[in-house]
Amino acid sequence: MTPFLLVSRSAEYETRLRALLGERLAVIPGEFLTFGSESVVSRVTAEPRIALLGPVLNYEETKGLVEELTAQHPGLGLIVVREQRSDLEDWVDELVLHAVLSPDASDDTTLALLDRLADWLIANGRAGARDFDPPLALEIDDMPFVDLLDAAAGALAQNDFDSIADADRTAEPETAAPESSGPIWAFPPLESGTPTEAIAVVAPKGGQGKTTIAINLATGLAEVAPNSVVLIDADLQFGDITAALALVPERTIVDAVAEAANDEIVLKTTLTHHADGFFVVASAPSPELGDLVSPVALARLIDRLRATFRYVIVDTTPGMGEHALVALEHVTDAVFVSNMGVPSLRAMRTEFELLTTLGLMPGNRHVVVNQTDKLSGITIKDVENILGAPVDVDVPKSSAVLLASNRGVPLIHDDVRDPAARAIRSIVLRIAPGADPKRSKIQRRRRSNEPE
């Protein structure tokens, strides 16, 4: 008998739960969610009584699992395994759950919660006493978990956010074009007089989350200017935008600045298209080839792309090297990214002073503090005092960022309700106030690299 089911991407949590429940636990790796929640549920061979969902599952995935599991297994007890975060209340309000359990909860607390939920299912006729043999015998007094049993007795009302997942189910499936028919997208003409904007994303050091911001900025701007956004990976030594987006480019920035690319048509063939409606100029395939791209060539590439695209985004090399300075000289906006580390913040202040002295500070400056954490020892006010400048956007630390990156999906389209995704969306709105589509339009589309 396997009354317990776990769907999770955490091998560590799976090992721990197996040690607690032994043969009474069935496990389906969260990687199967690539094929959809239906694929996960179809692998449930027994009749589970309690399902634990998480950790490392996003809202859309959890919602799909809840709907599929409750449809196939009425009366199932549902527990979300998730850390305490600011958006947890939204999950509780909008998903039909019985309890929320921290992945860091002790073994005693975990077993006690399972015991209490099992008792409740039995008392309400949703399970039999023998379903959980051997019984869990731990005491359950004073358990530190979020108890939602009463609230889950009836179905919770659904709201507008349901349309995010519903859109995927109700939309007619797209028919894949034959390989020989060419791309299904086209370069939209840039109307005469339309202002074009170039945005440099810069950071004083590596590891600040600069590339994540650049990718999601391109994704958000493409919602208002489909196929008229291009993202240049100008980190010529170790750029990884195509890896983060699961793209396999045929050509790179080395081809884009070559003499042959002086022809506009040839230049466009050096771009790699992403399913979310923007283009990428891939970084050099090796540091040696990256050295062939001169600062002058990068400046010229930015200017040429501005003549064709509504938005040009440049993900620069960390620091204030010659290529980064040239990029800042040829853009309208700059997004400065730093984490809450004091060394990084001081380096950013030095950057501000240098750019002001050189007269290279773009007209529109956006200061982003990434991976903010209340346990960091400093506040946003402290950050502003160190920078000598106000913070425009603070992006909270979130495991959803790494999850989206590992899956090759922009965060703002992967987990739209995550606090980090919402914060990054506000950066997009600073550049383009109209980039605030209805939530029903923000949905995870099946990527070309995902199995059908």
C-alpha positions in Angstrom: 0.0 0.0 0.0 1.4 3.4 -1.0 -0.9 6.0 0.6 1.6 8.8 0.2 2.7 10.5 -3.1 5.5 12.9 -3.6 6.0 15.1 -6.7 9.3 17.1 -6.2 12.4 18.3 -7.9 14.5 18.0 -4.8 16.4 14.8 -4.5 17.4 15.7 -1.0 13.8 16.0 0.1 12.8 12.8 -1.6 15.6 10.9 0.2 14.5 12.3 3.5 10.8 11.5 3.0 11.7 8.0 1.8 13.5 7.5 5.1 10.4 8.5 7.0 7.7 6.7 5.0 9.6 3.8 3.4 7.5 1.6 1.0 4.4 3.6 1.8 5.7 6.5 -0.4 5.5 6.7 -4.2 7.6 9.3 -5.9 7.3 11.0 -9.3 10.2 13.3 -10.2 9.2 16.8 -11.0 11.1 16.6 -14.2 8.1 14.9 -15.7 6.2 18.2 -15.5 8.1 19.2 -18.7 5.4 17.0 -20.4 2.6 18.6 -18.4 0.8 17.8 -15.2 -1.3 15.1 -17.0 1.8 13.2 -17.6 2.7 13.2 -13.9 -0.8 12.1 -12.9 -0.9 9.3 -15.5 2.2 7.8 -13.7 0.2 7.4 -10.5 -0.5 3.7 -10.5 -1.9 3.2 -7.0 -4.6 5.1 -5.1 -2.8 7.7 -3.0 -4.5 9.3 0.0 -2.1 12.2 0.6 0.0 14.0 -2.0 2.9 16.2 -1.1 3.8 18.7 -3.9 7.2 20.3 -3.8 9.6 21.7 -3.0 10.9 23.5 -6.1 7.6 23.6 -8.0 6.3 26.9 -9.2 2.7 28.1 -8.9 1.6 27.1 -12.4 2.9 23.6 -12.0 1.4 23.2 -8.5 -2.0 24.5 -9.7 -2.0 22.1 -12.7 -1.1 19.2 -10.4 -3.8 20.1 -7.9 -6.5 20.2 -10.6 -5.4 16.9 -12.3 -4.9 15.0 -9.0 -8.3 16.1 -7.5 -10.0 15.2 -10.8 -8.5 11.7 -10.9 -8.4 11.0 -7.2 -11.4 12.6 -5.4 -10.9 13.0 -1.7 -7.1 13.2 -1.9 -5.4 15.1 0.8 -3.1 17.8 -0.6 0.0 19.4 1.1 2.2 22.0 -0.5 5.9 21.7 0.6 7.2 25.2 0.3 9.2 27.7 2.2 7.6 30.7 3.9 7.6 33.5 1.4 5.6 36.7 0.9 3.4 35.2 -1.8 2.5 32.1 0.2 -0.9 33.6 1.2 -1.8 33.9 -2.5 -1.1 30.2 -3.0 -3.3 29.3 0.0 -6.1 31.5 -1.2 -6.2 30.2 -4.7 -5.4 26.5 -4.5 -7.6 23.9 -2.9 -5.1 22.7 -0.3 -5.2 21.1 3.1 -1.9 22.2 4.6 1.4 23.9 3.8 4.6 22.4 5.2 8.0 23.9 5.2 10.7 21.8 3.5 12.9 22.5 6.6 10.3 21.2 9.1 11.6 18.6 11.4 10.9 14.9 10.9 8.5 14.9 13.9 6.6 17.9 12.6 6.3 16.3 9.1 5.1 12.9 10.5 2.7 14.7 12.8 1.1 16.7 10.0 0.7 13.5 7.9 -0.9 11.8 10.9 -3.4 14.6 11.5 -4.4 14.9 7.9 -4.8 11.1 7.7 -7.1 11.3 10.8 -9.1 14.1 9.2 -9.5 12.1 5.9 -10.7 9.1 7.8 -13.2 11.1 9.9 -14.7 12.6 6.8 -15.0 9.4 4.9 -12.3 10.1 2.4 -10.1 7.2 3.4 -10.2 4.1 5.5 -8.1 3.4 8.6 -6.3 0.5 6.9 -5.1 2.8 4.1 -2.4 4.2 6.4 -1.2 1.0 8.1 1.1 0.9 9.9 -0.5 4.0 11.7 1.6 7.1 12.5 1.7 7.2 16.3 3.4 10.5 17.1 1.8 13.2 19.2 0.3 16.1 17.3 0.0 18.8 20.0 1.3 22.3 19.2 2.5 21.6 15.7 4.0 24.6 13.9 2.3 24.3 10.5 -0.3 26.2 8.6 -3.6 24.3 9.1 -6.1 24.7 6.3 -8.3 21.7 6.9 -11.5 23.5 7.5 -10.9 25.9 4.6 -10.4 23.0 2.3 -13.7 21.2 3.2 -15.3 23.0 0.2 -13.8 24.1 -3.0 -12.2 27.6 -2.9 -13.6 30.2 -5.3 -11.5 30.6 -8.4 -10.5 34.0 -9.6 -8.9 35.8 -12.5 -5.5 34.2 -11.9 -7.0 30.8 -13.0 -7.0 32.2 -16.6 -3.2 31.8 -16.6 -3.4 28.0 -16.5 -6.8 27.8 -18.3 -5.3 29.6 -21.3 -2.9 26.7 -21.9 -5.7 24.2 -21.7 -8.3 26.0 -23.8 -6.1 27.5 -26.5 -6.1 25.6 -29.8 -2.8 23.8 -30.3 -0.4 25.4 -32.6 0.4 23.4 -35.7 4.1 23.1 -36.2 5.2 24.4 -39.6 7.2 22.0 -41.8 10.9 22.5 -41.5 11.2 23.6 -45.0 8.6 26.4 -44.7 11.0 28.7 -42.8 10.3 30.7 -39.6 6.8 31.5 -38.6 7.9 35.0 -37.3 8.8 38.0 -39.3 10.8 41.2 -38.7 8.1 43.9 -38.3 8.9 47.2 -40.1 10.0 50.1 -37.9 7.6 52.9 -38.8 9.2 56.2 -39.6 9.6 58.5 -36.6 9.3 55.6 -34.1 11.7 56.3 -31.3 14.1 53.5 -30.6 15.7 52.8 -27.2 18.9 50.9 -26.2 19.4 49.7 -22.7 22.7 48.5 -21.2 22.5 46.1 -18.2 25.7 46.6 -16.2 27.1 45.3 -12.9 30.3 46.1 -11.0 31.1 42.4 -10.5 30.1 39.0 -11.8 27.3 37.0 -10.1 25.0 39.9 -9.5 22.1 38.5 -11.6 22.8 40.9 -14.5 22.1 38.3 -17.2 18.8 37.2 -15.6 17.6 40.9 -15.5 18.6 41.3 -19.2 16.8 38.2 -20.3 13.6 39.1 -18.5 13.8 42.7 -19.7 13.9 41.5 -23.3 11.0 39.1 -22.6 8.8 41.8 -21.1 9.5 44.4 -23.8 8.7 41.8 -26.5 5.2 41.7 -25.1 4.6 45.2 -26.4 7.0 45.0 -29.4 6.9 41.4 -30.6 9.9 40.5 -32.8 11.2 44.1 -32.5 13.5 43.5 -29.5 17.1 42.3 -29.7 19.3 41.2 -26.8 23.0 41.4 -27.4 25.2 39.2 -25.3 28.2 41.5 -25.1 29.9 39.5 -22.3 32.6 38.5 -24.9 34.5 36.2 -22.6 31.9 34.1 -20.9 28.5 35.2 -22.1 25.8 32.6 -21.4 22.5 34.0 -22.5 21.9 31.3 -25.1 22.6 28.6 -22.5 20.2 30.3 -20.0 17.5 30.3 -22.8 18.2 26.8 -24.1 19.1 28.2 -27.5 21.5 26.7 -30.0 22.8 29.6 -32.1 24.1 29.0 -35.6 25.9 32.4 -35.6 27.3 34.7 -33.0 28.4 38.3 -32.3 31.6 37.5 -34.2 29.5 37.0 -37.4 27.4 40.0 -36.6 30.3 42.4 -36.6 32.1 40.8 -39.6 32.4 42.7 -42.8 29.8 40.5 -44.6 27.2 41.7 -42.0 27.4 45.2 -43.4 24.5 44.0 -45.5 21.3 44.3 -43.4 19.9 40.9 -44.6 23.2 39.2 -43.7 23.1 40.9 -40.3 19.6 39.5 -39.6 20.8 36.0 -40.4 23.2 36.2 -37.4 20.4 36.6 -35.0 18.8 33.7 -33.0 15.0 33.9 -32.5 13.4 33.0 -29.1 9.9 31.7 -28.8 8.9 34.7 -26.6 9.2 37.1 -29.5 12.7 38.5 -29.3 16.1 38.0 -30.9 19.5 37.2 -29.4 23.0 38.1 -30.7 24.9 35.2 -29.1 28.2 35.8 -27.4 31.5 34.7 -28.9 31.9 30.9 -28.8 35.3 31.3 -27.1 37.3 34.0 -25.3 39.8 34.0 -28.1 37.2 34.8 -30.7 35.6 37.3 -28.3 38.9 39.3 -28.5 38.2 39.8 -32.2 35.2 42.0 -31.4 36.5 45.5 -30.9 34.8 48.2 -28.8 34.2 50.2 -32.0 32.6 47.2 -33.7 30.3 46.7 -30.7 29.2 50.4 -30.8 28.5 50.1 -34.5 26.4 47.0 -34.0 24.3 48.7 -31.3 23.7 51.7 -33.6 22.8 49.4 -36.6 20.4 47.3 -34.6 18.7 50.5 -33.3 17.8 51.3 -36.9 15.8 48.1 -37.2 14.5 47.2 -33.7 12.3 49.1 -31.3 14.4 48.0 -28.3 18.1 46.9 -28.2 19.3 45.4 -24.9 23.0 45.0 -24.2 24.2 42.6 -21.5 27.7 43.9 -20.8 30.8 42.4 -19.4 31.0 42.9 -15.6 33.0 45.9 -14.5 33.9 49.1 -16.4 36.0 47.7 -19.2 36.3 49.4 -22.6 33.4 47.4 -24.1 31.1 48.3 -21.2 32.0 52.0 -21.5 31.4 52.0 -25.2 28.0 50.4 -24.7 27.0 53.0 -22.1 28.0 55.7 -24.6 25.6 54.3 -27.2 22.4 53.6 -25.1 19.5 55.7 -23.8 19.1 53.7 -20.6 21.3 51.8 -18.1 20.1 49.3 -15.6 22.7 49.0 -12.8 22.5 45.7 -11.0 24.1 44.8 -7.6 23.4 42.4 -4.8 23.4 43.5 -1.1 27.1 42.8 -0.6 28.9 45.9 0.7 31.9 45.4 -1.7 29.6 45.2 -4.7 27.6 48.3 -3.6 30.8 50.3 -3.1 32.1 49.2 -6.5 28.8 50.4 -8.0 29.2 53.8 -6.3 32.7 54.1 -7.8 31.1 53.3 -11.2 28.6 56.1 -10.8 31.4 58.5 -9.9 33.5 57.4 -12.9 30.7 57.6 -15.4 29.6 61.1 -14.1 33.2 62.3 -14.4 33.6 60.9 -18.0 30.2 62.2 -19.0 29.0 58.7 -19.9 26.1 58.3 -17.5 23.0 57.6 -19.7 20.0 59.9 -19.5 17.9 57.3 -17.8 19.4 55.4 -14.9 17.7 52.5 -13.1 19.3 51.1 -10.0 18.3 47.5 -9.2 19.4 45.7 -6.0 19.1 42.0 -6.7 18.7 39.0 -4.4 17.6 41.1 -1.4 17.3 39.3 1.9 16.0 40.5 5.2 18.7 38.4 6.9 21.6 40.1 5.0 22.3 42.5 7.9 21.6 45.7 6.0 18.4 47.4 4.8 17.5 49.1 1.6 18.1 52.4 3.4 21.6 51.3 4.2 22.1 50.3 0.5 21.1 53.8 -0.6 23.5 55.4 1.9 26.3 53.2 0.5 25.4 53.9 -3.1 24.7 57.6 -2.6 21.7 57.1 -4.8 18.1 55.9 -4.5 17.2 52.3 -5.2 14.6 52.1 -7.9 13.8 48.3 -7.7 14.7 45.7 -5.2 14.4 42.1 -6.4 13.9 39.6 -3.5 15.9 36.4 -3.3 14.0 33.5 -4.8 14.6 29.9 -5.7 12.3 30.4 -8.7 15.0 32.4 -10.4 17.4 29.4 -10.5 14.6 27.0 -11.4 13.6 29.1 -14.4 17.2 29.4 -15.5 17.8 25.7 -15.2 14.7 25.1 -17.4 15.7 27.6 -20.0 12.6 29.8 -19.4 12.4 33.5 -18.6 11.2 33.9 -15.0 8.5 36.4 -15.7 6.8 33.8 -18.0 7.6 30.8 -15.8 6.4 31.8 -12.4 4.4 35.0 -12.8 3.3 35.2 -9.2 6.8 34.9 -7.7 7.9 38.1 -5.9 11.1 38.2 -7.9 9.2 38.0 -11.1 6.9 40.8 -10.1 9.9 43.0 -9.1 11.6 42.3 -12.5 8.3 43.2 -14.2 8.5 46.6 -12.6 11.9 47.2 -14.2 10.2 46.5 -17.6 7.5 49.0 -16.8 10.1 51.7 -16.1 11.3 51.3 -19.6 7.9 50.7 -21.3 4.9 51.7 -19.2 2.6 49.9 -21.6 4.3 46.5 -21.0 1.6 45.5 -18.5 -0.4 42.8 -20.3 -3.4 41.0 -18.8 -2.3 38.0 -16.8 -4.2 35.8 -19.1 -1.7 36.8 -21.8 1.3 35.7 -19.7 1.5 32.0 -20.0 4.1 29.4 -20.3 4.3 28.4 -24.0 5.8 25.0 -24.9 9.3 25.6 -25.8 10.7 24.3 -29.1 13.2 22.2 -27.1 10.5 20.6 -24.9 9.1 17.2 -26.0 5.7 17.2 -27.5 
